[in-house]
Amino acid sequence: MKANKNYLKIFILLATTVGLFYLSRTYAGDRNNPAPVITHTNITVINDNNIPQIKTEIEIKNNGKKGFIVLEAKAVAGEETWEQSINLLMKSRKKHSLHFLFDERDIVNKNPEFSFYVYPF
């Protein structure tokens, strides 16, 4: 009877180990890479030395592992497009606040629509 209890304990330990290994391999895809998300954006028009500019503030959080991410900001007004991007090394579970300054001539008068993209590099 004592031998059966030992075999049962070994079987449960082995089954648990195999199950945990399977789960770790199955769901490891998203956790092995950065998983950045945009948590907040703000767009303001500023006048610096009487030159109107648009400042975009973006807050991002990395829900994945430490790694490089790319943040892109795109402004579109009619057929004109302005783009800016930055590469950044982000630690796991950390937030960063970044900004882009669009100071191209007459961009403020054209009232562009903004879009932001963030993805692992």
Secondary structure, DSSP 8 states (H G I E B T S, - for coil): -HHHHHHHHHHHHHHHHHHHHHHHHHS-TTTTS--EEEEEEEEEEEEETTEEEEEEEEEEEE-SSSEEEEEEEEEEETTEEEEEEEEEEE-TT-EEEEEEEE--TTTTTT--EEEEEEEE-
